[in-house]
Amino acid sequence: MPLPIAFLGPKGTYAEVAAIACQQLFNTKGYEAQLLPYSSIVQALRAVSMQQTEFAVVPVENSIEGGVSATLDTLWQLDTLQIQQALVLPIAHTLLSYARSLDTIRVIYSHPQALAQCQLWLEKFLPKADLMPTNSTTEALQHLKADATIAAVASQRASEIYSIPILAQPINDHPDNCTRFWLVSREPSKQGSHTSLAFSFPANRPGALAKALQSFAQREINLSRIESRPTKRSLGEYLFFVDLEANLQEVRVQSVLQELEDCTETLKVFGSYSILLID
């Protein structure tokens, strides 16, 4: 029976490239994985939570633009999701269009993160073009053929799939641009070198975050990322996502979790996982 994997579609997105890498991992283990495109990150994650699919591959952090709020907020809202694998994908954006030159382009479509990652290039070469955000880097590609004055920021794979000319590449502002993805499911995850969790506090008390972070420092647990998100209850209240370089089953990690249970309002552990670098 195929293992369904949800991803942010349509085909040709960077999320699909990460999903294909996961598909290949499953295939090497004797499983048949099936890729299912969804129109948003939230829908892909909810599909797993509602048992409509077994897995979802979602972006969580870009090296230039930081955290992906839709992923973090939805993981916090849902109580059933666990991280099974992290994947790091190099990002090289291209400008797709049927235009004959940059001078004729009036509108550029893409995901907000992709537009932001190409901001300096777009300001330099297309300063008068309007930037239009879409749910994914490939959502607007179907409209390009009908209007040669519009373009899209997408992947080279998207150009190949939809047979759309590449007008310029690469156009991202930083050559070392990469995005980290998470493969999530409902199954508990305890194997791997990294662990992710999130927590909130019952009140905005001075020193509350410092006390929580001191628990990690005292046990020499390195934090590779800490990021705040609004609780959405009132202005100035935040919850915190933390990635640590340790396994969930280590005694020192379990000791930290016990202390966090005492000083936090809500503590969510998303599991341990390994990191795969995609060529």
C-alpha atoms as an extended CHARMM CRD file, in Angstrom:
* protein
*
       279  EXT
         1         1  MET       CA              0.0000000000        0.0000000000        0.0000000000  PROA      1               0.0000000000
         2         2  PRO       CA              1.4750000000        3.4100000000       -0.9810000000  PROA      2               0.0000000000
         3         3  LEU       CA              2.5750000000        5.8600000000        1.7020000000  PROA      3               0.0000000000
         4         4  PRO       CA              1.0250000000        9.2570000000        0.8670000000  PROA      4               0.0000000000
         5         5  ILE       CA              3.2550000000       12.3190000000        1.3800000000  PROA      5               0.0000000000
         6         6  ALA       CA              1.6420000000       15.7710000000        1.2760000000  PROA      6               0.0000000000
         7         7  PHE       CA              3.6150000000       18.7850000000        0.0540000000  PROA      7               0.0000000000
         8         8  LEU       CA              3.0490000000       22.3850000000       -0.9820000000  PROA      8               0.0000000000
         9         9  GLY       CA              2.1640000000       22.1870000000       -4.6700000000  PROA      9               0.0000000000
        10        10  PRO       CA              1.6150000000       22.3340000000       -7.5300000000  PROA      10              0.0000000000
        11        11  LYS       CA              4.4330000000       20.3000000000       -9.0510000000  PROA      11              0.0000000000
        12        12  GLY       CA              7.7090000000       22.1300000000       -9.4610000000  PROA      12              0.0000000000
        13        13  THR       CA              7.9120000000       23.7300000000       -6.0130000000  PROA      13              0.0000000000
        14        14  TYR       CA             10.9710000000       23.3830000000       -3.8240000000  PROA      14              0.0000000000
        15        15  ALA       CA              8.7560000000       21.4870000000       -1.3850000000  PROA      15              0.0000000000
        16        16  GLU       CA              8.2000000000       18.8930000000       -4.1100000000  PROA      16              0.0000000000
        17        17  VAL       CA             11.9840000000       18.4950000000       -4.5070000000  PROA      17              0.0000000000
        18        18  ALA       CA             12.2390000000       17.8330000000       -0.7550000000  PROA      18              0.0000000000
        19        19  ALA       CA              9.2770000000       15.4550000000       -0.9660000000  PROA      19              0.0000000000
        20        20  ILE       CA             10.9620000000       13.5410000000       -3.7990000000  PROA      20              0.0000000000
        21        21  ALA       CA             14.0390000000       13.0990000000       -1.5780000000  PROA      21              0.0000000000
        22        22  CYS       CA             11.7640000000       11.6460000000        1.1240000000  PROA      22              0.0000000000
        23        23  GLN       CA             10.1080000000        9.4290000000       -1.4590000000  PROA      23              0.0000000000
        24        24  GLN       CA             13.5030000000        8.0420000000       -2.4300000000  PROA      24              0.0000000000
        25        25  LEU       CA             14.3150000000        7.3690000000        1.2350000000  PROA      25              0.0000000000
        26        26  PHE       CA             11.1360000000        5.3420000000        1.6170000000  PROA      26              0.0000000000
        27        27  ASN       CA             11.7850000000        3.4900000000       -1.6330000000  PROA      27              0.0000000000
        28        28  THR       CA             15.2060000000        2.3410000000       -0.4070000000  PROA      28              0.0000000000
        29        29  LYS       CA             13.4620000000        0.8750000000        2.6470000000  PROA      29              0.0000000000
        30        30  GLY       CA             11.0230000000       -1.0930000000        0.4970000000  PROA      30              0.0000000000
        31        31  TYR       CA              8.0350000000        1.2700000000        0.7750000000  PROA      31              0.0000000000
        32        32  GLU       CA              6.1190000000        2.8220000000       -2.1000000000  PROA      32              0.0000000000
        33        33  ALA       CA              5.6320000000        6.5510000000       -1.4500000000  PROA      33              0.0000000000
        34        34  GLN       CA              3.0080000000        8.6320000000       -3.2700000000  PROA      34              0.0000000000
        35        35  LEU       CA              3.3230000000       12.4260000000       -3.4990000000  PROA      35              0.0000000000
        36        36  LEU       CA              0.1680000000       14.5000000000       -2.9850000000  PROA      36              0.0000000000
        37        37  PRO       CA              0.2160000000       18.2700000000       -3.7280000000  PROA      37              0.0000000000
        38        38  TYR       CA             -1.7490000000       20.6570000000       -1.4970000000  PROA      38              0.0000000000
        39        39  SER       CA             -2.4380000000       24.3260000000       -2.1010000000  PROA      39              0.0000000000
        40        40  SER       CA             -0.9980000000       25.5620000000        1.2120000000  PROA      40              0.0000000000
        41        41  ILE       CA              1.3590000000       24.5460000000        4.0030000000  PROA      41              0.0000000000
        42        42  VAL       CA             -1.5120000000       24.6070000000        6.4860000000  PROA      42              0.0000000000
        43        43  GLN       CA             -3.5980000000       22.2380000000        4.3710000000  PROA      43              0.0000000000
        44        44  ALA       CA             -0.6820000000       19.8150000000        4.0090000000  PROA      44              0.0000000000
        45        45  LEU       CA             -0.1510000000       19.6930000000        7.7800000000  PROA      45              0.0000000000
        46        46  ARG       CA             -3.8350000000       19.4040000000        8.5560000000  PROA      46              0.0000000000
        47        47  ALA       CA             -4.0990000000       16.5070000000        6.1180000000  PROA      47              0.0000000000
        48        48  VAL       CA             -1.6750000000       14.5730000000        8.3250000000  PROA      48              0.0000000000
        49        49  SER       CA             -3.4330000000       15.5990000000       11.5300000000  PROA      49              0.0000000000
        50        50  MET       CA             -6.8010000000       14.4790000000       10.1130000000  PROA      50              0.0000000000
        51        51  GLN       CA             -5.2950000000       11.1730000000        8.9070000000  PROA      51              0.0000000000
        52        52  GLN       CA             -5.9270000000       12.0040000000        5.2570000000  PROA      52              0.0000000000
        53        53  THR       CA             -2.2460000000       11.3370000000        4.5370000000  PROA      53              0.0000000000
        54        54  GLU       CA              0.5980000000        9.6800000000        6.4270000000  PROA      54              0.0000000000
        55        55  PHE       CA              3.2780000000       12.3510000000        5.9900000000  PROA      55              0.0000000000
        56        56  ALA       CA              3.8150000000       15.9710000000        4.9960000000  PROA      56              0.0000000000
        57        57  VAL       CA              6.9550000000       17.7790000000        3.8690000000  PROA      57              0.0000000000
        58        58  VAL       CA              6.9090000000       21.4600000000        4.8650000000  PROA      58              0.0000000000
        59        59  PRO       CA              9.4730000000       24.3020000000        4.8800000000  PROA      59              0.0000000000
        60        60  VAL       CA             10.3970000000       25.5000000000        8.3450000000  PROA      60              0.0000000000
        61        61  GLU       CA             13.3410000000       27.8790000000        7.9070000000  PROA      61              0.0000000000
        62        62  ASN       CA             15.2080000000       29.7050000000        5.1670000000  PROA      62              0.0000000000
        63        63  SER       CA             18.8130000000       30.7830000000        5.6310000000  PROA      63              0.0000000000
        64        64  ILE       CA             17.9760000000       34.2950000000        4.3790000000  PROA      64              0.0000000000
        65        65  GLU       CA             14.4020000000       34.9910000000        5.4480000000  PROA      65              0.0000000000
        66        66  GLY       CA             14.2520000000       32.9520000000        8.6510000000  PROA      66              0.0000000000
        67        67  GLY       CA             11.3400000000       30.9240000000        9.9800000000  PROA      67              0.0000000000
        68        68  VAL       CA              8.2360000000       29.9870000000        8.0020000000  PROA      68              0.0000000000
        69        69  SER       CA              5.4050000000       31.2330000000       10.1990000000  PROA      69              0.0000000000
        70        70  ALA       CA              2.6800000000       29.0730000000        8.6220000000  PROA      70              0.0000000000
        71        71  THR       CA              4.5970000000       25.9130000000        9.5300000000  PROA      71              0.0000000000
        72        72  LEU       CA              5.4770000000       26.9700000000       13.0680000000  PROA      72              0.0000000000
        73        73  ASP       CA              2.0230000000       28.3050000000       13.9190000000  PROA      73              0.0000000000
        74        74  THR       CA              0.2430000000       25.2230000000       12.5870000000  PROA      74              0.0000000000
        75        75  LEU       CA              2.5690000000       22.8240000000       14.4210000000  PROA      75              0.0000000000
        76        76  TRP       CA              1.7900000000       24.6860000000       17.6350000000  PROA      76              0.0000000000
        77        77  GLN       CA             -1.9640000000       24.5990000000       17.0170000000  PROA      77              0.0000000000
        78        78  LEU       CA             -2.0920000000       20.8720000000       16.2290000000  PROA      78              0.0000000000
        79        79  ASP       CA             -1.3110000000       18.3700000000       18.9620000000  PROA      79              0.0000000000
        80        80  THR       CA             -0.5730000000       15.2340000000       16.9710000000  PROA      80              0.0000000000
        81        81  LEU       CA              2.3920000000       16.0230000000       14.6820000000  PROA      81              0.0000000000
        82        82  GLN       CA              5.9370000000       14.7390000000       15.1090000000  PROA      82              0.0000000000
        83        83  ILE       CA              9.0850000000       15.5010000000       13.1060000000  PROA      83              0.0000000000
        84        84  GLN       CA             10.5750000000       12.3980000000       11.4740000000  PROA      84              0.0000000000
        85        85  GLN       CA             13.3530000000       13.9260000000        9.3500000000  PROA      85              0.0000000000
        86        86  ALA       CA             14.9360000000       17.2780000000        8.4970000000  PROA      86              0.0000000000
        87        87  LEU       CA             16.1190000000       18.0350000000        4.9660000000  PROA      87              0.0000000000
        88        88  VAL       CA             18.2800000000       20.9590000000        3.8320000000  PROA      88              0.0000000000
        89        89  LEU       CA             17.7940000000       21.9940000000        0.2090000000  PROA      89              0.0000000000
        90        90  PRO       CA             19.9390000000       24.5290000000       -1.7290000000  PROA      90              0.0000000000
        91        91  ILE       CA             17.7310000000       27.1750000000       -3.3470000000  PROA      91              0.0000000000
        92        92  ALA       CA             18.5240000000       28.6880000000       -6.7560000000  PROA      92              0.0000000000
        93        93  HSD       CA             15.7170000000       30.9060000000       -8.0480000000  PROA      93              0.0000000000
        94        94  THR       CA             15.0140000000       31.5490000000      -11.7270000000  PROA      94              0.0000000000
        95        95  LEU       CA             12.8890000000       34.1490000000      -13.4820000000  PROA      95              0.0000000000
        96        96  LEU       CA             10.3790000000       32.4240000000      -15.7660000000  PROA      96              0.0000000000
        97        97  SER       CA              8.5410000000       34.3270000000      -18.4910000000  PROA      97              0.0000000000
        98        98  TYR       CA              7.5720000000       34.3430000000      -22.1660000000  PROA      98              0.0000000000
        99        99  ALA       CA              8.7890000000       37.9340000000      -22.3690000000  PROA      99              0.0000000000
       100       100  ARG       CA             11.6080000000       38.6320000000      -24.8180000000  PROA      100             0.0000000000
       101       101  SER       CA             13.3800000000       41.0040000000      -22.4510000000  PROA      101             0.0000000000
       102       102  LEU       CA             13.2320000000       42.2730000000      -18.8800000000  PROA      102             0.0000000000
       103       103  ASP       CA             12.0160000000       45.6850000000      -20.0770000000  PROA      103             0.0000000000
       104       104  THR       CA              8.5590000000       44.3370000000      -20.9650000000  PROA      104             0.0000000000
       105       105  ILE       CA              7.7910000000       42.6870000000      -17.6110000000  PROA      105             0.0000000000
       106       106  ARG       CA              5.1970000000       44.4990000000      -15.5310000000  PROA      106             0.0000000000
       107       107  VAL       CA              4.1700000000       41.9420000000      -12.8640000000  PROA      107             0.0000000000
       108       108  ILE       CA              6.1200000000       39.2250000000      -11.0220000000  PROA      108             0.0000000000
       109       109  TYR       CA              4.4180000000       36.3980000000       -9.1300000000  PROA      109             0.0000000000
       110       110  SER       CA              5.8460000000       34.0610000000       -6.4920000000  PROA      110             0.0000000000
       111       111  HSD       CA              5.6830000000       32.9310000000       -2.9010000000  PROA      111             0.0000000000
       112       112  PRO       CA              6.4800000000       35.8200000000       -0.4880000000  PROA      112             0.0000000000
       113       113  GLN       CA              9.6340000000       34.0640000000        0.7370000000  PROA      113             0.0000000000
       114       114  ALA       CA             10.9530000000       33.6480000000       -2.8150000000  PROA      114             0.0000000000
       115       115  LEU       CA             10.2620000000       37.3020000000       -3.6450000000  PROA      115             0.0000000000
       116       116  ALA       CA             12.0650000000       38.3820000000       -0.4830000000  PROA      116             0.0000000000
       117       117  GLN       CA             15.0580000000       36.1730000000       -1.2750000000  PROA      117             0.0000000000
       118       118  CYS       CA             15.4050000000       37.9510000000       -4.6450000000  PROA      118             0.0000000000
       119       119  GLN       CA             14.6060000000       41.4550000000       -3.4070000000  PROA      119             0.0000000000
       120       120  LEU       CA             17.8940000000       43.1380000000       -4.3390000000  PROA      120             0.0000000000
       121       121  TRP       CA             18.0100000000       41.5400000000       -7.7980000000  PROA      121             0.0000000000
       122       122  LEU       CA             14.4180000000       42.5370000000       -8.5230000000  PROA      122             0.0000000000
       123       123  GLU       CA             15.0100000000       46.1030000000       -7.3420000000  PROA      123             0.0000000000
       124       124  LYS       CA             18.0650000000       46.3870000000       -9.5920000000  PROA      124             0.0000000000
       125       125  PHE       CA             16.7370000000       44.8320000000      -12.8130000000  PROA      125             0.0000000000
       126       126  LEU       CA             12.9330000000       45.1910000000      -12.4810000000  PROA      126             0.0000000000
       127       127  PRO       CA             12.3860000000       48.2220000000      -10.2290000000  PROA      127             0.0000000000
       128       128  LYS       CA              9.0150000000       49.1590000000      -11.7760000000  PROA      128             0.0000000000
       129       129  ALA       CA              7.4630000000       45.6850000000      -11.7750000000  PROA      129             0.0000000000
       130       130  ASP       CA              4.6690000000       44.9310000000       -9.3050000000  PROA      130             0.0000000000
       131       131  LEU       CA              5.3550000000       41.9970000000       -6.9680000000  PROA      131             0.0000000000
       132       132  MET       CA              2.3550000000       39.7250000000       -6.4100000000  PROA      132             0.0000000000
       133       133  PRO       CA              2.5000000000       37.0730000000       -3.6410000000  PROA      133             0.0000000000
       134       134  THR       CA              1.1190000000       33.5860000000       -4.2760000000  PROA      134             0.0000000000
       135       135  ASN       CA              0.6690000000       30.4580000000       -2.1450000000  PROA      135             0.0000000000
       136       136  SER       CA              3.6020000000       28.7470000000       -3.8730000000  PROA      136             0.0000000000
       137       137  THR       CA              6.3540000000       29.4550000000       -6.3960000000  PROA      137             0.0000000000
       138       138  THR       CA              4.4380000000       27.5950000000       -9.1360000000  PROA      138             0.0000000000
       139       139  GLU       CA              0.8590000000       28.6970000000       -8.5070000000  PROA      139             0.0000000000
       140       140  ALA       CA              0.8520000000       31.4680000000      -11.1410000000  PROA      140             0.0000000000
       141       141  LEU       CA              2.7580000000       29.6570000000      -13.8930000000  PROA      141             0.0000000000
       142       142  GLN       CA             -0.4120000000       28.7050000000      -15.7420000000  PROA      142             0.0000000000
       143       143  HSD       CA             -1.0700000000       32.3950000000      -16.4860000000  PROA      143             0.0000000000
       144       144  LEU       CA              2.3240000000       33.2110000000      -18.0090000000  PROA      144             0.0000000000
       145       145  LYS       CA              1.6390000000       31.9760000000      -21.5290000000  PROA      145             0.0000000000
       146       146  ALA       CA             -1.4100000000       34.2170000000      -21.8910000000  PROA      146             0.0000000000
       147       147  ASP       CA              0.4900000000       37.3870000000      -20.9830000000  PROA      147             0.0000000000
       148       148  ALA       CA              4.1300000000       38.0340000000      -21.8930000000  PROA      148             0.0000000000
       149       149  THR       CA              4.2940000000       41.0210000000      -19.5300000000  PROA      149             0.0000000000
       150       150  ILE       CA              4.2040000000       38.8370000000      -16.4300000000  PROA      150             0.0000000000
       151       151  ALA       CA              6.9070000000       36.6280000000      -14.9000000000  PROA      151             0.0000000000
       152       152  ALA       CA              7.3410000000       34.2800000000      -11.9730000000  PROA      152             0.0000000000
       153       153  VAL       CA             10.1560000000       33.4620000000       -9.5780000000  PROA      153             0.0000000000
       154       154  ALA       CA             10.3900000000       29.6810000000       -9.4460000000  PROA      154             0.0000000000
       155       155  SER       CA             12.7750000000       26.7330000000       -9.7210000000  PROA      155             0.0000000000
       156       156  GLN       CA             14.5970000000       25.3860000000      -12.7410000000  PROA      156             0.0000000000
       157       157  ARG       CA             12.5860000000       22.1940000000      -12.2760000000  PROA      157             0.0000000000
       158       158  ALA       CA              9.3830000000       24.2240000000      -12.7300000000  PROA      158             0.0000000000
       159       159  SER       CA             10.7230000000       25.5350000000      -16.0290000000  PROA      159             0.0000000000
       160       160  GLU       CA             11.3260000000       21.9750000000      -17.1960000000  PROA      160             0.0000000000
       161       161  ILE       CA              7.9590000000       20.6270000000      -16.0460000000  PROA      161             0.0000000000
       162       162  TYR       CA              5.8460000000       23.4210000000      -17.5300000000  PROA      162             0.0000000000
       163       163  SER       CA              8.1080000000       24.1820000000      -20.5270000000  PROA      163             0.0000000000
       164       164  ILE       CA              8.4430000000       27.8610000000      -19.6340000000  PROA      164             0.0000000000
       165       165  PRO       CA             11.5530000000       29.7850000000      -20.7590000000  PROA      165             0.0000000000
       166       166  ILE       CA             14.0840000000       30.9460000000      -18.1800000000  PROA      166             0.0000000000
       167       167  LEU       CA             14.7210000000       34.6540000000      -18.6320000000  PROA      167             0.0000000000
       168       168  ALA       CA             17.3990000000       34.9210000000      -15.9160000000  PROA      168             0.0000000000
       169       169  GLN       CA             19.1210000000       32.6570000000      -13.4050000000  PROA      169             0.0000000000
       170       170  PRO       CA             20.1360000000       32.4820000000      -10.6430000000  PROA      170             0.0000000000
       171       171  ILE       CA             18.4520000000       35.5830000000       -9.2640000000  PROA      171             0.0000000000
       172       172  ASN       CA             18.5520000000       34.9880000000       -5.4960000000  PROA      172             0.0000000000
       173       173  ASP       CA             20.5320000000       37.6630000000       -3.6670000000  PROA      173             0.0000000000
       174       174  HSD       CA             22.7390000000       35.2090000000       -1.7760000000  PROA      174             0.0000000000
       175       175  PRO       CA             24.4030000000       32.2210000000       -3.4840000000  PROA      175             0.0000000000
       176       176  ASP       CA             24.3430000000       30.0710000000       -0.3330000000  PROA      176             0.0000000000
       177       177  ASN       CA             20.5660000000       30.3280000000        0.0020000000  PROA      177             0.0000000000
       178       178  CYS       CA             19.0230000000       27.1380000000        1.4180000000  PROA      178             0.0000000000
       179       179  THR       CA             15.7800000000       26.0320000000        3.0640000000  PROA      179             0.0000000000
       180       180  ARG       CA             15.2500000000       23.4870000000        5.8040000000  PROA      180             0.0000000000
       181       181  PHE       CA             12.2230000000       21.2140000000        5.5250000000  PROA      181             0.0000000000
       182       182  TRP       CA             10.6050000000       18.8770000000        8.0310000000  PROA      182             0.0000000000
       183       183  LEU       CA              9.0090000000       15.5370000000        7.2580000000  PROA      183             0.0000000000
       184       184  VAL       CA              6.1880000000       15.1790000000        9.7840000000  PROA      184             0.0000000000
       185       185  SER       CA              3.7190000000       12.4560000000       10.7020000000  PROA      185             0.0000000000
       186       186  ARG       CA              1.5890000000       11.4060000000       13.6700000000  PROA      186             0.0000000000
       187       187  GLU       CA              4.0290000000        8.7260000000       14.8460000000  PROA      187             0.0000000000
       188       188  PRO       CA              6.2810000000        9.3510000000       17.8910000000  PROA      188             0.0000000000
       189       189  SER       CA              9.8570000000       10.1040000000       16.8600000000  PROA      189             0.0000000000
       190       190  LYS       CA             12.7930000000        9.4040000000       19.1980000000  PROA      190             0.0000000000
       191       191  GLN       CA             15.7190000000        8.6420000000       16.8940000000  PROA      191             0.0000000000
       192       192  GLY       CA             18.1650000000       11.2830000000       15.6650000000  PROA      192             0.0000000000
       193       193  SER       CA             20.7780000000       13.8430000000       16.6250000000  PROA      193             0.0000000000
       194       194  HSD       CA             18.4420000000       16.8520000000       16.8940000000  PROA      194             0.0000000000
       195       195  THR       CA             15.2620000000       17.5530000000       18.8520000000  PROA      195             0.0000000000
       196       196  SER       CA             12.6530000000       20.2880000000       18.4530000000  PROA      196             0.0000000000
       197       197  LEU       CA             10.1830000000       21.5930000000       21.0060000000  PROA      197             0.0000000000
       198       198  ALA       CA              8.1240000000       24.6820000000       21.8000000000  PROA      198             0.0000000000
       199       199  PHE       CA              6.7960000000       26.2530000000       24.9750000000  PROA      199             0.0000000000
       200       200  SER       CA              4.8160000000       29.1960000000       26.3060000000  PROA      200             0.0000000000
       201       201  PHE       CA              4.6810000000       30.8340000000       29.7280000000  PROA      201             0.0000000000
       202       202  PRO       CA              1.6180000000       31.4830000000       31.9150000000  PROA      202             0.0000000000
       203       203  ALA       CA              2.4760000000       35.1880000000       32.1850000000  PROA      203             0.0000000000
       204       204  ASN       CA              4.9650000000       37.6950000000       30.8230000000  PROA      204             0.0000000000
       205       205  ARG       CA              7.2340000000       37.4320000000       33.8670000000  PROA      205             0.0000000000
       206       206  PRO       CA             10.7600000000       38.9230000000       33.9180000000  PROA      206             0.0000000000
       207       207  GLY       CA             13.4020000000       36.2220000000       33.6250000000  PROA      207             0.0000000000
       208       208  ALA       CA             11.0140000000       33.4380000000       32.5870000000  PROA      208             0.0000000000
       209       209  LEU       CA             12.7680000000       32.7650000000       29.2740000000  PROA      209             0.0000000000
       210       210  ALA       CA             16.2140000000       33.1430000000       30.8350000000  PROA      210             0.0000000000
       211       211  LYS       CA             15.3300000000       30.5190000000       33.4460000000  PROA      211             0.0000000000
       212       212  ALA       CA             14.1740000000       28.0930000000       30.7670000000  PROA      212             0.0000000000
       213       213  LEU       CA             17.2840000000       28.5890000000       28.6440000000  PROA      213             0.0000000000
       214       214  GLN       CA             19.5390000000       28.2150000000       31.6790000000  PROA      214             0.0000000000
       215       215  SER       CA             18.2620000000       24.6560000000       32.0320000000  PROA      215             0.0000000000
       216       216  PHE       CA             19.8640000000       23.8280000000       28.6850000000  PROA      216             0.0000000000
       217       217  ALA       CA             23.0770000000       25.7160000000       29.4150000000  PROA      217             0.0000000000
       218       218  GLN       CA             23.6290000000       23.9900000000       32.7460000000  PROA      218             0.0000000000
       219       219  ARG       CA             23.5830000000       20.6150000000       30.9810000000  PROA      219             0.0000000000
       220       220  GLU       CA             25.7400000000       21.8060000000       28.0680000000  PROA      220             0.0000000000
       221       221  ILE       CA             22.9910000000       21.2480000000       25.5070000000  PROA      221             0.0000000000
       222       222  ASN       CA             23.6030000000       23.4190000000       22.4620000000  PROA      222             0.0000000000
       223       223  LEU       CA             20.6030000000       25.2410000000       20.9900000000  PROA      223             0.0000000000
       224       224  SER       CA             20.9070000000       25.5350000000       17.1990000000  PROA      224             0.0000000000
       225       225  ARG       CA             17.8130000000       27.7400000000       16.8930000000  PROA      225             0.0000000000
       226       226  ILE       CA             15.4160000000       29.6870000000       19.0820000000  PROA      226             0.0000000000
       227       227  GLU       CA             12.5530000000       31.6310000000       17.5640000000  PROA      227             0.0000000000
       228       228  SER       CA              9.5780000000       33.4710000000       19.0320000000  PROA      228             0.0000000000
       229       229  ARG       CA              6.0460000000       33.5710000000       17.6550000000  PROA      229             0.0000000000
       230       230  PRO       CA              3.0610000000       35.5730000000       18.9680000000  PROA      230             0.0000000000
       231       231  THR       CA              0.6740000000       33.5620000000       21.1320000000  PROA      231             0.0000000000
       232       232  LYS       CA             -2.1520000000       35.4470000000       19.3510000000  PROA      232             0.0000000000
       233       233  ARG       CA             -3.7610000000       36.1090000000       22.7380000000  PROA      233             0.0000000000
       234       234  SER       CA             -2.4800000000       39.6380000000       23.3550000000  PROA      234             0.0000000000
       235       235  LEU       CA              0.2440000000       41.9650000000       22.1570000000  PROA      235             0.0000000000
       236       236  GLY       CA              3.6040000000       41.2190000000       23.7410000000  PROA      236             0.0000000000
       237       237  GLU       CA              2.9250000000       37.5590000000       24.5690000000  PROA      237             0.0000000000
       238       238  TYR       CA              5.1330000000       35.0140000000       22.8200000000  PROA      238             0.0000000000
       239       239  LEU       CA              5.7930000000       31.3100000000       22.5760000000  PROA      239             0.0000000000
       240       240  PHE       CA              9.2200000000       29.9370000000       21.7370000000  PROA      240             0.0000000000
       241       241  PHE       CA             10.4330000000       27.2640000000       19.3140000000  PROA      241             0.0000000000
       242       242  VAL       CA             13.7530000000       25.6420000000       20.1970000000  PROA      242             0.0000000000
       243       243  ASP       CA             15.9890000000       23.2340000000       18.2770000000  PROA      243             0.0000000000
       244       244  LEU       CA             18.6340000000       21.4430000000       20.3020000000  PROA      244             0.0000000000
       245       245  GLU       CA             21.5840000000       19.2770000000       19.3290000000  PROA      245             0.0000000000
       246       246  ALA       CA             20.7490000000       16.2550000000       21.4560000000  PROA      246             0.0000000000
       247       247  ASN       CA             18.5110000000       13.2110000000       21.3930000000  PROA      247             0.0000000000
       248       248  LEU       CA             15.2000000000       13.1590000000       23.2180000000  PROA      248             0.0000000000
       249       249  GLN       CA             16.0740000000        9.9770000000       25.1300000000  PROA      249             0.0000000000
       250       250  GLU       CA             19.2660000000       11.3790000000       26.6780000000  PROA      250             0.0000000000
       251       251  VAL       CA             19.0990000000       11.7130000000       30.4520000000  PROA      251             0.0000000000
       252       252  ARG       CA             20.1340000000       15.3680000000       30.3250000000  PROA      252             0.0000000000
       253       253  VAL       CA             17.3240000000       16.1770000000       27.8680000000  PROA      253             0.0000000000
       254       254  GLN       CA             14.7350000000       14.3930000000       29.9930000000  PROA      254             0.0000000000
       255       255  SER       CA             15.9910000000       16.3780000000       32.9830000000  PROA      255             0.0000000000
       256       256  VAL       CA             15.4870000000       19.6500000000       31.1000000000  PROA      256             0.0000000000
       257       257  LEU       CA             11.9670000000       18.6410000000       30.0830000000  PROA      257             0.0000000000
       258       258  GLN       CA             11.0680000000       18.0150000000       33.7210000000  PROA      258             0.0000000000
       259       259  GLU       CA             12.2170000000       21.5200000000       34.6450000000  PROA      259             0.0000000000
       260       260  LEU       CA             10.3540000000       23.0420000000       31.6960000000  PROA      260             0.0000000000
       261       261  GLU       CA              7.1620000000       21.3010000000       32.7820000000  PROA      261             0.0000000000
       262       262  ASP       CA              7.4010000000       23.2240000000       36.0660000000  PROA      262             0.0000000000
       263       263  CYS       CA              8.0620000000       26.6900000000       34.6430000000  PROA      263             0.0000000000
       264       264  THR       CA              6.0720000000       26.7440000000       31.3800000000  PROA      264             0.0000000000
       265       265  GLU       CA              2.3640000000       26.9680000000       30.6630000000  PROA      265             0.0000000000
       266       266  THR       CA              2.4120000000       24.6470000000       27.6490000000  PROA      266             0.0000000000
       267       267  LEU       CA              5.2830000000       22.4260000000       26.5080000000  PROA      267             0.0000000000
       268       268  LYS       CA              5.1850000000       20.5700000000       23.1710000000  PROA      268             0.0000000000
       269       269  VAL       CA              7.8940000000       18.1480000000       22.1010000000  PROA      269             0.0000000000
       270       270  PHE       CA              8.0160000000       17.4590000000       18.3590000000  PROA      270             0.0000000000
       271       271  GLY       CA             10.4850000000       14.5700000000       18.5390000000  PROA      271             0.0000000000
       272       272  SER       CA             14.0580000000       13.7560000000       17.5400000000  PROA      272             0.0000000000
       273       273  TYR       CA             15.3110000000       13.4120000000       13.9870000000  PROA      273             0.0000000000
       274       274  SER       CA             18.3720000000       13.3520000000       11.7510000000  PROA      274             0.0000000000
       275       275  ILE       CA             19.3040000000       15.9370000000        9.0870000000  PROA      275             0.0000000000
       276       276  LEU       CA             19.7080000000       15.0760000000        5.3980000000  PROA      276             0.0000000000
       277       277  LEU       CA             21.5560000000       17.4010000000        3.0010000000  PROA      277             0.0000000000
       278       278  ILE       CA             20.0330000000       17.3370000000       -0.4980000000  PROA      278             0.0000000000
       279       279  ASP       CA             22.4240000000       17.8880000000       -3.4020000000  PROA      279             0.0000000000
